[in-house]
Amino acid sequence: MIDSKTFDPNFKFLIASEPGGENIKKCFSCGTCTAGCPVREVTDRYNPRRIIRMAILGMKKEILSSDFIWLCSSCYTCFERCPQNVKIPELMNAIKNIAVREGYLPSSMKSQLDLLASFGRLLEVTDFENEKRKESNLPLLQGRTEDVKKILKKLGFHREEQDRG
Amino acid sequence: MKNRTEDSPQNSEYTLFLGCTVPVRALNYEISARKVAEKLGVQLSDAPDFSCCGYPIKSVHRYAYLLMAARNLALAEKKGLPLCTLCSACCGSLTEANHEIQEDEKLRKRINEDLFEWVGLRYEGGIRVTHFIRVLDQEVGRKKITERVRADLSSLHVAPHYGCHYTKPSTIYNRTEDPEDPKSLDELIKATGAQSVQYEDKLQCCGGGVLAIDEQVALAMAHGKLDHLRAQQADAMILICPFCNIMYEGNQRKIEKVYQTEYKLPILYYPQLLGLALGLEPDELGMKMNRIKTTELVKKINRRAD
């Protein structure tokens, strides 16, 4: 049962003020996004039309705390087809950005942030990697860059004690 | 579509943007891309201090993504050459950030203030971003490729996989190519002499975008396409993105286990196919690093005497 008393009517405005979420109110629920969604094809846990409808109704907590908002594969099929230019993958990113600010960060995304802060890349370039590159006559790469960590620290995404190796 | 086929400058020059996956997990893509670039007169220069393009944190913090992308663009701007990526997600991420920074003066100012204060860099918006495959398609051109073909690939039936970020969102690429009916990779395959196989769900996403969030969903997405390719008896699938490779080659055995089936479908990067056509040896194209053996496929190629 959905209890409309728990709805937050301002949620859609919050999303609309977030970069990428501007066009949420244009959605007229045609379902073109869901019909062509490759994720929806393999699981019913992800349904962009449903998520947008829930957001417009104001089901803030249900959406921000959900796993399903993270299931968009960012393939942009719906982005191309949406007759209302809702820019759904960007809308999902806007919702996810809000969710992170509200404290809902999936552990896999947390791990990616840690890797980026530590190495500046998702995959570490160790001596072993550079040795392999040398054997293949490829130029060597700088093992890590501190700049990404600086950026993430300034934005409050990384603390000293999280530093790796 | 602009397609310079004749009298194009012989020495187009780019800074190569490798990203995270290619220089660690897809050396065969990098090796073959550098080889064919050399053969076709495209100069790729390196900048070892590039970081991740920023794509992975777009969903977490959009501004952090823009700053990471801007940092890379600023480093590229110092070198003064257009930026060429091998990874389609890097291409999409850097192209999008580039557009925003170029078009939104207020955003550019904010980014540059932070970027300068935090890491001592500025980006003025003067860099063009492109994908290596688009360089082959639009700068080198199919005509020149066809002229340089030295081996007979006509008995190869290979399936193009465009992936997502090479064409979409089409707005950031100025609709260079129709995302619902892209042709460049098909045409580039034909330029090598190989046959381009048509198959169901040709434009479907590999699932890589949700791999970190839900592996089973990602595997299910890749599984469908492998089934469709088997139905067409394709000799190989041709990729232009290292993340698609993680799904179709890196995870092929896992998909076989989960779905109790067998594909053993060779997965090649387009520059590997092109290199074979140009007469390069499989070893020169990093084919030993292909996890699914390509021996049978290579046997189908007839070497022409020069």
Contacts between the chains, C-beta under 8 A, distances in Angstrom:
chain1	res1	chain2	res2	distance
A	19	B	62	5.4
A	20	B	62	6.7
A	38	B	204	5.3
A	38	B	205	4.6
A	38	B	207	7.4
A	38	B	221	5.7
A	39	B	205	7.9
A	39	B	207	7.9
A	39	B	210	6.5
A	39	B	217	6.4
A	39	B	221	7.0
A	41	B	221	7.7
A	41	B	224	7.5
A	42	B	217	6.0
A	42	B	220	3.9
A	42	B	221	5.6
A	42	B	224	7.3
A	43	B	214	7.9
A	43	B	217	5.3
A	43	B	220	7.2
A	45	B	217	7.9
A	46	B	217	7.9
A	67	B	213	7.8
A	67	B	214	8.0
A	70	B	59	7.4
A	70	B	210	7.8
A	70	B	213	4.8
A	71	B	210	5.7
A	71	B	213	6.3
A	71	B	214	6.4
A	71	B	217	6.5
A	72	B	209	7.4
A	72	B	210	7.6
A	73	B	164	7.8
A	73	B	205	5.2
A	73	B	207	6.2
A	73	B	208	7.5
A	73	B	209	3.5
A	73	B	210	4.8
A	73	B	218	7.9
A	73	B	221	7.2
A	74	B	59	8.0
A	74	B	164	7.2
A	74	B	165	8.0
A	74	B	209	4.7
A	75	B	164	4.2
A	75	B	168	7.1
A	75	B	205	3.6
A	75	B	209	6.7
A	76	B	164	5.7
A	76	B	165	7.6
A	76	B	168	3.6
A	76	B	169	4.8
A	76	B	179	7.6
A	77	B	164	7.7
A	77	B	168	7.3
A	77	B	203	7.8
A	77	B	205	7.2
A	79	B	168	6.6
A	79	B	169	4.9
A	80	B	168	6.0
A	80	B	169	6.8
A	80	B	170	6.2
A	80	B	179	5.2
A	80	B	180	6.8
A	87	B	169	7.9
A	89	B	169	7.8
A	92	B	59	7.5
A	93	B	58	5.7
A	93	B	59	5.0
A	93	B	62	6.4
A	94	B	62	7.7
A	96	B	59	4.4
A	96	B	60	6.9
A	97	B	59	7.2
A	97	B	60	7.0
A	97	B	61	6.2
A	97	B	62	5.6
A	100	B	60	5.2
A	100	B	61	6.6
A	105	B	60	6.9
A	106	B	213	6.4
A	108	B	212	4.3
A	108	B	213	5.9
A	109	B	59	7.1
A	109	B	60	5.6
A	109	B	212	7.4
A	109	B	213	8.0
A	111	B	212	8.0
A	112	B	56	5.0
A	112	B	57	7.2
A	112	B	212	6.7
A	113	B	57	6.6
A	113	B	60	6.6
A	116	B	51	7.9
A	116	B	52	5.8
A	116	B	56	6.9
A	116	B	57	6.6
A	116	B	68	7.9
A	120	B	51	3.8
A	120	B	52	6.4
A	121	B	19	7.9
A	121	B	20	4.3
A	121	B	51	6.0
A	121	B	52	4.8
A	122	B	20	4.1
A	122	B	21	7.4
A	122	B	52	5.9
A	122	B	56	6.1
A	123	B	20	5.0
A	123	B	21	6.6
A	123	B	24	4.3
A	123	B	25	6.7
A	124	B	24	7.8
A	125	B	23	6.7
A	125	B	24	6.3
A	129	B	23	7.4
A	129	B	24	5.5
A	132	B	27	6.8
A	133	B	23	6.9
A	133	B	27	7.1
A	136	B	27	5.7
A	136	B	31	5.7
A	136	B	286	7.0
A	138	B	23	7.5
A	138	B	27	6.8
A	138	B	30	6.2
A	138	B	31	6.8
A	138	B	34	7.6
A	139	B	46	4.9
A	139	B	48	6.9
A	140	B	48	7.1
A	141	B	18	7.6
A	141	B	23	5.7
A	141	B	48	5.4
A	142	B	48	4.5
A	142	B	49	5.4
A	145	B	49	5.9
A	145	B	51	4.9
A	147	B	51	6.6
A	147	B	71	5.9
A	147	B	118	7.7
A	147	B	119	4.3
A	148	B	51	5.1
A	148	B	52	6.9
A	148	B	68	6.2
A	148	B	71	7.7
A	150	B	118	5.1
A	150	B	119	5.7
A	151	B	64	6.3
A	151	B	67	5.0
A	151	B	68	6.4
A	151	B	71	7.3
A	151	B	118	5.9
A	151	B	119	6.9
A	152	B	64	6.4
A	154	B	114	7.2
A	154	B	118	5.4
A	155	B	61	6.2
A	155	B	63	7.0
A	155	B	64	5.2
A	155	B	67	7.9
A	157	B	60	7.7
A	157	B	61	6.6
A	157	B	64	6.7
